[in-house]
């Protein structure tokens, strides 16, 4: 279904990470297999896939965990910053309601907490606009097309997250597609 579109973007893979093409290729195959799974099974498999992806990029991932009645789908670390993760694979793009719930989870932790919301089906335009208006954000978003650009080696996962975090800090926009960040 989703795959990276042939945008004219430079290859900014981080060579210092020493990630082999076959590792990315295996992860891409794993992601494609998930497309054919039933929704309930696919959700858990998607979380495992993301944990594997973060492991390949040496981001010290932690699997999903529960805290006082809430579930966090995982966490990882970049440059000594801890990110909490929310992962969704719904048929329809994610709207503002899910984003607000995740923001509350992140903000209820330490003041320096950050979040990454990964929605395979993306985010609604209305949701991203409403979410980016008014309040500061400490979460960023990745969609399925972004994942394919990472798995095709167009940009490393680390560089993608850092560029998205910088863009959010500068503009207040929680989600900008990777291809736009690379074309700018």
C-alpha positions as CSV (number, residue, x, y, z in Angstrom):
1,X,0.0,0.0,0.0
2,X,2.2,2.8,1.3
3,X,5.7,3.2,-0.1
4,X,8.0,6.1,-0.5
5,X,7.1,8.3,-3.5
6,X,9.9,9.2,-5.8
7,X,10.6,12.7,-4.5
8,X,13.7,14.5,-5.6
9,X,15.5,14.5,-2.3
10,X,19.2,14.1,-1.4
11,X,20.5,11.0,0.4
12,X,21.5,12.1,3.9
13,X,22.1,8.7,5.4
14,X,24.3,9.0,8.5
15,X,27.3,6.9,7.5
16,X,28.7,7.0,11.0
17,X,25.9,4.7,12.1
18,X,27.2,1.8,10.0
19,X,23.7,0.5,9.2
20,X,23.9,-2.2,6.5
21,X,21.5,-2.0,3.5
22,X,20.4,-5.6,4.2
23,X,19.3,-4.6,7.7
24,X,17.1,-1.9,6.2
25,X,15.8,-4.2,3.5
26,X,14.9,-6.9,6.1
27,X,13.0,-4.3,8.1
28,X,11.2,-3.1,5.0
29,X,10.1,-6.7,4.2
30,X,8.9,-7.0,7.8
31,X,6.8,-3.8,7.5
32,X,5.3,-5.0,4.2
33,X,4.3,-8.3,5.8
34,X,2.4,-6.3,8.5
35,X,0.1,-4.9,5.8
36,X,-1.7,-8.2,5.4
37,X,-2.3,-9.0,9.1
38,X,-5.6,-8.6,10.9
39,X,-5.8,-5.3,12.8
40,X,-5.4,-6.6,16.4
41,X,-2.4,-8.8,15.6
42,X,-0.9,-6.1,13.4
43,X,-0.9,-3.5,16.2
44,X,1.3,-5.6,18.5
45,X,3.5,-6.7,15.5
46,X,3.9,-3.0,14.5
47,X,5.2,-2.2,18.0
48,X,7.7,-5.1,17.8
49,X,8.8,-3.9,14.3
50,X,9.4,-0.4,15.7
51,X,11.4,-1.8,18.6
52,X,13.6,-3.6,16.0
53,X,13.9,-0.4,14.0
54,X,15.1,1.6,17.0
55,X,17.5,-1.3,17.9
56,X,19.1,-1.2,14.5
57,X,19.7,2.5,14.9
58,X,21.1,2.0,18.4
59,X,18.4,4.0,20.1
60,X,18.2,1.9,23.3
61,X,14.5,1.1,22.8
62,X,12.2,-0.1,25.6
63,X,9.1,-2.1,24.8
64,X,5.6,-1.1,25.8
65,X,5.0,-0.6,29.5
66,X,2.2,0.3,31.9
67,X,2.1,3.1,34.4
68,X,-0.9,3.6,36.7
69,X,-3.6,2.6,34.2
70,X,-2.0,4.0,31.1
71,X,0.1,2.3,28.5
72,X,3.1,3.7,26.8
73,X,3.9,1.9,23.6
74,X,7.7,2.2,24.1
75,X,10.5,4.7,24.6
76,X,13.9,5.3,23.1
77,X,16.9,7.6,23.5
78,X,18.6,10.1,21.1
79,X,21.5,12.2,22.3
80,X,20.6,11.7,25.9
81,X,17.0,12.7,25.3
82,X,14.3,10.2,26.1
83,X,11.3,10.0,23.8
84,X,8.0,8.3,24.7
85,X,6.4,6.6,21.8
86,X,2.8,6.0,20.6
87,X,2.3,3.7,17.7
88,X,-1.0,3.4,15.8
89,X,-1.9,1.5,12.6
90,X,-5.5,2.4,11.9
91,X,-7.2,2.3,8.5
92,X,-7.9,6.1,8.7
93,X,-5.5,8.8,9.5
94,X,-5.2,9.9,13.2
95,X,-7.0,13.0,14.3
96,X,-6.7,15.6,17.0
97,X,-8.2,13.4,19.8
98,X,-5.5,10.8,19.8
99,X,-2.8,13.5,19.6
100,X,-4.3,15.3,22.6
101,X,-4.3,12.0,24.7
102,X,-0.7,11.3,23.8
103,X,0.4,14.9,24.6
104,X,-1.2,14.5,28.0
105,X,0.7,11.3,28.6
106,X,4.0,13.0,27.7
107,X,3.3,16.2,29.6
108,X,2.3,14.2,32.8
109,X,5.9,12.9,33.0
110,X,9.0,15.1,33.5
111,X,9.1,18.6,32.1
112,X,11.8,17.5,29.7
113,X,9.8,14.6,28.2
114,X,9.4,14.4,24.5
115,X,7.1,12.2,22.4
116,X,7.1,10.5,19.0
117,X,3.7,9.6,17.6
118,X,4.0,7.1,14.8
119,X,0.8,6.6,12.7
120,X,1.2,4.3,9.7
121,X,-1.9,5.8,8.1
122,X,-0.7,9.4,8.8
123,X,-2.6,12.3,10.4
124,X,-5.6,14.2,9.3
125,X,-5.0,17.7,8.0
126,X,-7.5,19.1,10.5
127,X,-5.9,17.2,13.3
128,X,-2.4,18.5,12.6
129,X,-3.6,22.0,12.2
130,X,-5.7,22.0,15.4
131,X,-2.9,20.3,17.3
132,X,-0.2,22.7,16.1
133,X,-2.3,25.7,17.0
134,X,-2.3,27.4,20.4
135,X,0.0,25.4,22.7
136,X,3.6,24.5,22.5
137,X,4.4,20.9,21.5
138,X,6.9,18.5,22.7
139,X,5.8,15.7,20.4
140,X,6.5,15.0,16.8
141,X,4.9,12.7,14.2
142,X,6.0,10.1,11.7
143,X,3.8,8.4,9.2
144,X,4.1,5.3,7.0
145,X,5.6,7.1,4.1
146,X,8.3,8.6,6.4
147,X,9.1,5.1,7.5
148,X,9.6,3.9,4.0
149,X,12.0,6.8,3.2
150,X,14.0,5.7,6.3
151,X,13.9,2.0,5.3
152,X,15.0,2.9,1.7
153,X,18.1,4.7,3.2
154,X,17.1,8.2,2.1
155,X,17.6,9.5,5.6
156,X,18.5,7.8,8.9
157,X,15.9,7.4,11.6
158,X,18.0,9.6,13.9
159,X,18.4,12.4,11.3
160,X,14.6,12.2,10.6
161,X,13.7,12.6,14.3
162,X,16.2,15.4,14.9
163,X,15.0,17.3,11.8
164,X,11.4,16.9,12.8
165,X,12.2,18.0,16.4
166,X,14.1,21.1,15.2
167,X,11.2,22.0,12.9
168,X,8.7,21.6,15.7
169,X,10.9,23.8,17.9
170,X,11.2,26.5,15.2
171,X,7.6,26.4,13.8
172,X,5.4,24.7,16.4
173,X,4.2,22.2,13.8
174,X,4.2,18.7,15.2
175,X,4.2,16.9,11.9
176,X,6.0,17.7,8.6
177,X,6.6,15.0,6.1
178,X,10.3,14.0,5.8
179,X,10.3,14.7,2.1
180,X,9.4,18.4,2.8
181,X,12.2,18.6,5.4
182,X,14.7,17.2,3.0
183,X,13.6,19.5,0.1
184,X,13.8,22.7,2.2
